[in-house]
């Protein structure tokens, strides 16, 4: 998706920036040797429906848009994921966001991604998935 951004290092400002952030991140995920098989082969993610939900998720988190309705955690309990998968997820997210943006909202996005990964890992430990 082409961007009309004048300065590629502006902060995340709006829905269009969120879409750019999500698309860039998931392009890396789909091609990643560790995460790609989880998303593409095991979860068989329908990207046409998943990406718009992720736009809503991140727009809600970063801008309080309240457009996302869902429970993302339960879908992760059935996947063969480990702490290494979460580490890679955070690394790819941070890499992707840093390539495109800089500023307070960008830092918030990275902090939130790391927090989400930590919360999911703790919940997975609680249900006995991780030791």
Backbone as JSON Lines, residues from 0, in Angstrom:
{"i":0,"aa":"X","n":[0.84,-1.17,0.0],"ca":[0.0,0.0,0.0],"c":[0.89,1.24,0.0]}
{"i":1,"aa":"X","n":[0.86,2.07,-1.04],"ca":[1.7,3.26,-1.1],"c":[1.26,4.28,-0.05]}
{"i":2,"aa":"X","n":[2.2,5.07,0.39],"ca":[1.91,6.07,1.4],"c":[2.13,7.46,0.83]}
{"i":3,"aa":"X","n":[1.32,8.4,1.3],"ca":[1.46,9.8,0.89],"c":[2.27,10.58,1.91]}
{"i":4,"aa":"X","n":[3.01,9.9,2.74],"ca":[3.78,10.56,3.79],"c":[4.92,11.37,3.19]}
{"i":5,"aa":"X","n":[5.07,12.6,3.67],"ca":[6.17,13.45,3.21],"c":[7.47,13.05,3.89]}
{"i":6,"aa":"X","n":[7.41,12.81,5.17],"ca":[8.59,12.46,5.94],"c":[8.36,11.08,6.54]}
{"i":7,"aa":"X","n":[9.13,10.08,6.11],"ca":[8.88,8.72,6.59],"c":[9.16,8.53,8.07]}
{"i":8,"aa":"X","n":[9.7,9.53,8.74],"ca":[9.96,9.4,10.17],"c":[9.04,10.29,11.01]}
{"i":9,"aa":"X","n":[7.86,10.6,10.51],"ca":[6.86,11.27,11.33],"c":[6.34,10.27,12.35]}
{"i":10,"aa":"X","n":[5.63,10.77,13.33],"ca":[5.02,9.9,14.32],"c":[3.75,9.26,13.73]}
{"i":11,"aa":"X","n":[3.26,8.23,14.4],"ca":[1.99,7.6,14.02],"c":[0.9,8.61,14.38]}
{"i":12,"aa":"X","n":[0.11,9.03,13.36],"ca":[-0.82,10.13,13.58],"c":[-2.29,9.77,13.4]}
{"i":13,"aa":"X","n":[-2.58,8.74,12.61],"ca":[-3.97,8.52,12.24],"c":[-4.19,7.08,11.76]}
{"i":14,"aa":"X","n":[-5.4,6.82,11.33],"ca":[-5.79,5.48,10.87],"c":[-4.91,5.01,9.71]}
{"i":15,"aa":"X","n":[-4.6,5.88,8.8],"ca":[-3.77,5.51,7.65],"c":[-2.38,5.07,8.1]}
{"i":16,"aa":"X","n":[-1.83,5.76,9.09],"ca":[-0.53,5.37,9.63],"c":[-0.61,4.01,10.32]}
{"i":17,"aa":"X","n":[-1.71,3.78,11.04],"ca":[-1.9,2.49,11.69],"c":[-1.95,1.38,10.64]}
{"i":18,"aa":"X","n":[-2.65,1.61,9.56],"ca":[-2.74,0.61,8.49],"c":[-1.36,0.34,7.89]}
{"i":19,"aa":"X","n":[-0.59,1.38,7.67],"ca":[0.77,1.23,7.16],"c":[1.62,0.42,8.13]}
{"i":20,"aa":"X","n":[1.51,0.73,9.42],"ca":[2.26,0.03,10.45],"c":[1.88,-1.46,10.46]}
{"i":21,"aa":"X","n":[0.6,-1.76,10.47],"ca":[0.13,-3.14,10.53],"c":[0.53,-3.9,9.27]}
{"i":22,"aa":"X","n":[0.35,-3.3,8.11],"ca":[0.71,-3.98,6.86],"c":[2.21,-4.28,6.79]}
{"i":23,"aa":"X","n":[3.02,-3.31,7.18],"ca":[4.46,-3.49,7.17],"c":[4.88,-4.62,8.12]}
{"i":24,"aa":"X","n":[4.32,-4.6,9.32],"ca":[4.64,-5.62,10.31],"c":[4.24,-7.01,9.83]}
{"i":25,"aa":"X","n":[3.02,-7.16,9.37],"ca":[2.57,-8.49,8.98],"c":[3.22,-8.98,7.69]}
{"i":26,"aa":"X","n":[3.72,-8.08,6.86],"ca":[4.53,-8.52,5.72],"c":[5.79,-9.21,6.21]}
{"i":27,"aa":"X","n":[6.4,-8.67,7.26],"ca":[7.58,-9.31,7.85],"c":[7.21,-10.65,8.49]}
{"i":28,"aa":"X","n":[6.09,-10.67,9.21],"ca":[5.65,-11.89,9.89],"c":[5.42,-13.01,8.88]}
{"i":29,"aa":"X","n":[4.72,-12.71,7.81],"ca":[4.39,-13.74,6.81],"c":[5.63,-14.37,6.19]}
{"i":30,"aa":"X","n":[6.7,-13.61,6.1],"ca":[7.93,-14.09,5.47],"c":[8.93,-14.66,6.47]}
{"i":31,"aa":"X","n":[8.66,-14.51,7.76],"ca":[9.61,-14.92,8.78],"c":[9.65,-16.44,8.9]}
{"i":32,"aa":"X","n":[10.85,-16.99,9.06],"ca":[11.01,-18.45,9.12],"c":[10.44,-19.06,10.4]}
{"i":33,"aa":"X","n":[10.32,-18.29,11.47],"ca":[9.75,-18.82,12.72],"c":[8.24,-18.54,12.8]}
{"i":34,"aa":"X","n":[7.83,-17.32,12.52],"ca":[6.43,-16.94,12.68],"c":[5.57,-17.24,11.47]}
{"i":35,"aa":"X","n":[6.15,-17.15,10.29],"ca":[5.38,-17.4,9.06],"c":[4.63,-18.72,9.09]}
{"i":36,"aa":"X","n":[5.29,-19.83,9.41],"ca":[4.56,-21.11,9.43],"c":[3.42,-21.15,10.46]}
{"i":37,"aa":"X","n":[3.57,-20.47,11.58],"ca":[2.5,-20.43,12.58],"c":[1.28,-19.72,12.0]}
{"i":38,"aa":"X","n":[1.5,-18.55,11.43],"ca":[0.39,-17.76,10.89],"c":[-0.17,-18.37,9.61]}
{"i":39,"aa":"X","n":[0.71,-18.77,8.7],"ca":[0.26,-19.21,7.38],"c":[-0.19,-20.66,7.32]}
{"i":40,"aa":"X","n":[0.56,-21.55,7.96],"ca":[0.3,-22.99,7.81],"c":[-0.53,-23.58,8.94]}
{"i":41,"aa":"X","n":[-0.29,-23.15,10.16],"ca":[-1.0,-23.75,11.3],"c":[-2.3,-23.0,11.58]}
{"i":42,"aa":"X","n":[-2.21,-21.69,11.8],"ca":[-3.42,-20.9,12.07],"c":[-4.21,-20.65,10.79]}
{"i":43,"aa":"X","n":[-3.53,-20.76,9.65],"ca":[-4.17,-20.5,8.35],"c":[-4.95,-19.17,8.38]}
{"i":44,"aa":"X","n":[-4.23,-18.12,8.74],"ca":[-4.83,-16.8,8.87],"c":[-5.42,-16.35,7.54]}
{"i":45,"aa":"X","n":[-6.64,-15.9,7.6],"ca":[-7.3,-15.27,6.45],"c":[-6.91,-13.79,6.52]}
{"i":46,"aa":"X","n":[-5.89,-13.43,5.76],"ca":[-5.31,-12.1,5.86],"c":[-6.3,-11.01,5.48]}
{"i":47,"aa":"X","n":[-7.23,-11.3,4.56],"ca":[-8.21,-10.29,4.16],"c":[-9.14,-9.88,5.3]}
{"i":48,"aa":"X","n":[-9.36,-10.79,6.24],"ca":[-10.18,-10.42,7.4],"c":[-9.32,-10.07,8.61]}
{"i":49,"aa":"X","n":[-8.15,-10.69,8.72],"ca":[-7.29,-10.44,9.88],"c":[-6.72,-9.01,9.9]}
{"i":50,"aa":"X","n":[-6.24,-8.56,8.76],"ca":[-5.61,-7.22,8.73],"c":[-6.57,-6.12,9.14]}
{"i":51,"aa":"X","n":[-7.81,-6.07,8.62],"ca":[-8.73,-5.02,9.09],"c":[-9.01,-5.1,10.6]}
{"i":52,"aa":"X","n":[-9.05,-6.31,11.16],"ca":[-9.23,-6.44,12.61],"c":[-8.01,-5.87,13.35]}
{"i":53,"aa":"X","n":[-6.82,-6.1,12.78],"ca":[-5.61,-5.56,13.42],"c":[-5.55,-4.04,13.29]}
{"i":54,"aa":"X","n":[-6.06,-3.5,12.19],"ca":[-6.15,-2.03,12.09],"c":[-7.02,-1.52,13.23]}
{"i":55,"aa":"X","n":[-8.18,-2.14,13.43],"ca":[-9.09,-1.72,14.49],"c":[-8.44,-1.89,15.87]}
{"i":56,"aa":"X","n":[-7.77,-3.01,16.08],"ca":[-7.12,-3.28,17.35],"c":[-6.12,-2.18,17.69]}
{"i":57,"aa":"X","n":[-5.22,-1.89,16.76],"ca":[-4.17,-0.9,17.03],"c":[-4.72,0.52,17.06]}
{"i":58,"aa":"X","n":[-5.72,0.82,16.26],"ca":[-6.32,2.14,16.31],"c":[-7.01,2.35,17.66]}
{"i":59,"aa":"X","n":[-7.64,1.29,18.17],"ca":[-8.26,1.37,19.49],"c":[-7.22,1.58,20.58]}
{"i":60,"aa":"X","n":[-6.13,0.83,20.51],"ca":[-5.08,0.93,21.53],"c":[-4.4,2.3,21.49]}
{"i":61,"aa":"X","n":[-4.06,2.76,20.3],"ca":[-3.26,3.99,20.21],"c":[-4.08,5.27,20.24]}
{"i":62,"aa":"X","n":[-5.33,5.2,19.78],"ca":[-6.12,6.43,19.67],"c":[-7.46,6.36,20.39]}
{"i":63,"aa":"X","n":[-7.71,5.25,21.1],"ca":[-8.98,5.12,21.83],"c":[-10.18,5.08,20.92]}
{"i":64,"aa":"X","n":[-10.01,4.57,19.71],"ca":[-11.08,4.59,18.72],"c":[-12.25,3.68,19.08]}
{"i":65,"aa":"X","n":[-12.04,2.69,19.93],"ca":[-13.08,1.75,20.33],"c":[-13.74,1.06,19.14]}
{"i":66,"aa":"X","n":[-12.94,0.79,18.11],"ca":[-13.48,0.1,16.94],"c":[-13.26,-1.4,17.0]}
{"i":67,"aa":"X","n":[-12.35,-1.83,17.88],"ca":[-12.04,-3.26,17.98],"c":[-12.92,-3.92,19.02]}
{"i":68,"aa":"X","n":[-13.51,-5.03,18.63],"ca":[-14.26,-5.85,19.56],"c":[-13.8,-7.28,19.34]}
{"i":69,"aa":"X","n":[-13.26,-7.87,20.35],"ca":[-12.8,-9.24,20.19],"c":[-12.02,-9.69,21.4]}
{"i":70,"aa":"X","n":[-11.67,-10.95,21.38],"ca":[-10.88,-11.55,22.45],"c":[-9.72,-12.28,21.79]}
{"i":71,"aa":"X","n":[-8.59,-11.61,21.64],"ca":[-7.48,-12.22,20.89],"c":[-6.79,-13.38,21.62]}
{"i":72,"aa":"X","n":[-6.81,-13.39,22.94],"ca":[-6.02,-14.4,23.65],"c":[-6.44,-15.84,23.36]}
{"i":73,"aa":"X","n":[-7.72,-16.2,23.45],"ca":[-8.09,-17.61,23.28],"c":[-7.57,-18.25,21.98]}
{"i":74,"aa":"X","n":[-7.48,-17.5,20.94],"ca":[-6.99,-18.06,19.66],"c":[-5.53,-18.5,19.75]}
{"i":75,"aa":"X","n":[-4.8,-17.93,20.69],"ca":[-3.38,-18.26,20.83],"c":[-3.13,-19.51,21.67]}
{"i":76,"aa":"X","n":[-4.1,-19.92,22.45],"ca":[-3.9,-21.07,23.34],"c":[-3.74,-22.38,22.58]}
{"i":77,"aa":"X","n":[-4.26,-22.46,21.38],"ca":[-4.21,-23.7,20.61],"c":[-2.99,-23.77,19.68]}
{"i":78,"aa":"X","n":[-2.22,-22.71,19.63],"ca":[-1.08,-22.67,18.72],"c":[0.19,-23.21,19.37]}
{"i":79,"aa":"X","n":[1.05,-23.86,18.59],"ca":[2.31,-24.37,19.13],"c":[3.37,-23.25,19.21]}
{"i":80,"aa":"X","n":[3.14,-22.34,20.16],"ca":[4.02,-21.19,20.3],"c":[4.78,-21.26,21.61]}
{"i":81,"aa":"X","n":[5.95,-20.63,21.61],"ca":[6.84,-20.62,22.76],"c":[7.25,-19.17,23.04]}
{"i":82,"aa":"X","n":[7.94,-18.94,24.15],"ca":[8.45,-17.58,24.39],"c":[9.31,-17.05,23.23]}
{"i":83,"aa":"X","n":[9.99,-17.94,22.53],"ca":[10.8,-17.52,21.38],"c":[9.93,-16.88,20.3]}
{"i":84,"aa":"X","n":[8.73,-17.39,20.1],"ca":[7.82,-16.81,19.11],"c":[7.43,-15.39,19.51]}
{"i":85,"aa":"X","n":[7.18,-15.19,20.8],"ca":[6.82,-13.85,21.26],"c":[8.0,-12.89,21.13]}
{"i":86,"aa":"X","n":[9.19,-13.37,21.43],"ca":[10.39,-12.55,21.26],"c":[10.53,-12.08,19.82]}
{"i":87,"aa":"X","n":[10.36,-13.02,18.9],"ca":[10.48,-12.67,17.47],"c":[9.38,-11.7,17.08]}
{"i":88,"aa":"X","n":[8.17,-11.92,17.58],"ca":[7.03,-11.05,17.27],"c":[7.35,-9.61,17.67]}
{"i":89,"aa":"X","n":[7.87,-9.44,18.89],"ca":[8.22,-8.1,19.38],"c":[9.36,-7.52,18.55]}
{"i":90,"aa":"X","n":[10.35,-8.33,18.22],"ca":[11.48,-7.85,17.42],"c":[11.01,-7.37,16.05]}
{"i":91,"aa":"X","n":[10.17,-8.16,15.39],"ca":[9.68,-7.77,14.07],"c":[8.79,-6.53,14.16]}
{"i":92,"aa":"X","n":[7.98,-6.45,15.19],"ca":[7.13,-5.28,15.37],"c":[7.98,-4.03,15.53]}
{"i":93,"aa":"X","n":[8.95,-4.11,16.42],"ca":[9.83,-2.97,16.69],"c":[10.6,-2.56,15.45]}
{"i":94,"aa":"X","n":[11.14,-3.54,14.75],"ca":[11.89,-3.27,13.51],"c":[11.01,-2.56,12.49]}
{"i":95,"aa":"X","n":[9.82,-3.1,12.3],"ca":[8.9,-2.54,11.32],"c":[8.5,-1.11,11.67]}
{"i":96,"aa":"X","n":[8.13,-0.89,12.92],"ca":[7.69,0.44,13.35],"c":[8.84,1.44,13.27]}
{"i":97,"aa":"X","n":[10.03,1.03,13.67],"ca":[11.18,1.93,13.63],"c":[11.56,2.34,12.21]}
{"i":98,"aa":"X","n":[11.31,1.48,11.24],"ca":[11.61,1.82,9.84],"c":[10.72,2.94,9.33]}
{"i":99,"aa":"X","n":[9.51,3.04,9.89],"ca":[8.52,3.96,9.35],"c":[8.3,5.23,10.17]}
{"i":100,"aa":"X","n":[8.4,5.1,11.48],"ca":[7.92,6.18,12.35],"c":[8.92,6.51,13.45]}
{"i":101,"aa":"X","n":[8.73,7.69,14.03],"ca":[9.47,8.11,15.23],"c":[8.63,9.13,15.96]}
{"i":102,"aa":"X","n":[8.6,9.0,17.28],"ca":[7.85,9.96,18.09],"c":[7.16,9.28,19.25]}
{"i":103,"aa":"X","n":[6.44,10.06,20.06],"ca":[5.8,9.52,21.26],"c":[4.78,8.41,20.98]}
{"i":104,"aa":"X","n":[3.96,8.56,19.97],"ca":[2.96,7.53,19.66],"c":[3.66,6.27,19.16]}
{"i":105,"aa":"X","n":[4.75,6.43,18.45],"ca":[5.55,5.29,17.99],"c":[6.11,4.54,19.19]}
{"i":106,"aa":"X","n":[6.64,5.28,20.16],"ca":[7.16,4.64,21.37],"c":[6.05,3.93,22.13]}
{"i":107,"aa":"X","n":[4.88,4.53,22.17],"ca":[3.74,3.9,22.82],"c":[3.38,2.59,22.12]}
{"i":108,"aa":"X","n":[3.38,2.58,20.8],"ca":[3.05,1.36,20.05],"c":[4.02,0.24,20.39]}
{"i":109,"aa":"X","n":[5.3,0.57,20.43],"ca":[6.31,-0.45,20.76],"c":[6.15,-0.94,22.2]}
{"i":110,"aa":"X","n":[5.88,-0.02,23.11],"ca":[5.65,-0.4,24.51],"c":[4.43,-1.31,24.62]}
{"i":111,"aa":"X","n":[3.37,-0.94,23.93],"ca":[2.14,-1.74,23.99],"c":[2.36,-3.13,23.4]}
{"i":112,"aa":"X","n":[3.09,-3.23,22.31],"ca":[3.38,-4.54,21.71],"c":[4.15,-5.41,22.69]}
{"i":113,"aa":"X","n":[5.14,-4.84,23.33],"ca":[5.92,-5.6,24.32],"c":[5.04,-6.02,25.5]}
{"i":114,"aa":"X","n":[4.17,-5.14,25.94],"ca":[3.25,-5.46,27.04],"c":[2.29,-6.58,26.65]}
{"i":115,"aa":"X","n":[1.75,-6.5,25.45],"ca":[0.83,-7.54,24.97],"c":[1.53,-8.89,24.94]}
{"i":116,"aa":"X","n":[2.74,-8.92,24.43],"ca":[3.5,-10.17,24.37],"c":[3.72,-10.72,25.78]}
{"i":117,"aa":"X","n":[4.06,-9.85,26.72],"ca":[4.28,-10.28,28.1],"c":[3.01,-10.81,28.75]}
{"i":118,"aa":"X","n":[1.91,-10.13,28.53],"ca":[0.62,-10.55,29.1],"c":[0.22,-11.91,28.53]}
{"i":119,"aa":"X","n":[0.35,-12.07,27.21],"ca":[-0.02,-13.35,26.59],"c":[0.86,-14.48,27.12]}
{"i":120,"aa":"X","n":[2.15,-14.22,27.27],"ca":[3.04,-15.27,27.79],"c":[2.66,-15.64,29.22]}
{"i":121,"aa":"X","n":[2.36,-14.65,30.05],"ca":[1.95,-14.94,31.43],"c":[0.65,-15.73,31.46]}
{"i":122,"aa":"X","n":[-0.29,-15.38,30.63],"ca":[-1.55,-16.12,30.57],"c":[-1.32,-17.56,30.1]}
{"i":123,"aa":"X","n":[-0.44,-17.72,29.12],"ca":[-0.15,-19.06,28.63],"c":[0.55,-19.89,29.7]}
{"i":124,"aa":"X","n":[1.38,-19.28,30.51],"ca":[1.98,-19.99,31.64],"c":[0.9,-20.43,32.63]}
{"i":125,"aa":"X","n":[-0.05,-19.55,32.85],"ca":[-1.13,-19.82,33.79],"c":[-2.0,-21.0,33.34]}
{"i":126,"aa":"X","n":[-2.21,-21.14,32.05],"ca":[-3.02,-22.27,31.55],"c":[-2.18,-23.51,31.34]}
{"i":127,"aa":"X","n":[-0.89,-23.42,31.72],"ca":[-0.03,-24.61,31.68],"c":[0.65,-24.86,30.36]}
{"i":128,"aa":"X","n":[0.57,-23.9,29.45],"ca":[1.22,-24.1,28.15],"c":[2.73,-23.96,28.23]}
{"i":129,"aa":"X","n":[3.19,-22.97,29.01],"ca":[4.63,-22.75,29.21],"c":[4.97,-23.17,30.64]}
{"i":130,"aa":"X","n":[6.12,-23.72,30.8],"ca":[6.57,-24.11,32.15],"c":[7.37,-23.0,32.79]}
